[in-house]
C-alpha cells in the first residue's frame, strides 16, 4: 500500500517541494501517516522558502506522531 504513495513524479511540476507536499497531503487524506511523514521530510529537504521548510517539518512530526498512535486505523476490537 505504501509503495503507491511513494511514487512522486518530480518532473510533473517544476517545484520538487510542491511535488512532495502534494504527495504527503494525499497520503494524509488516506491516513497513511508513515508515508506522509516520509514525504514531508523529503519536501523539507528540497530547495524552498524557509517558511515552507518549517511547515513541512512540523507536518512530518505530526504525521510521525499520528502513525505511532495508529490514527485512522480501525481497531480490531471496534464494533460497527
Secondary structure, DSSP 8 states (H G I E B T S, - for coil): -HHHHH---TTSSS-HHHHHHHHHHHHHHTT-HHHHHHHHHHHHTSS--HHHHHHHHHHHHHHHHHHHTTTT---TT---
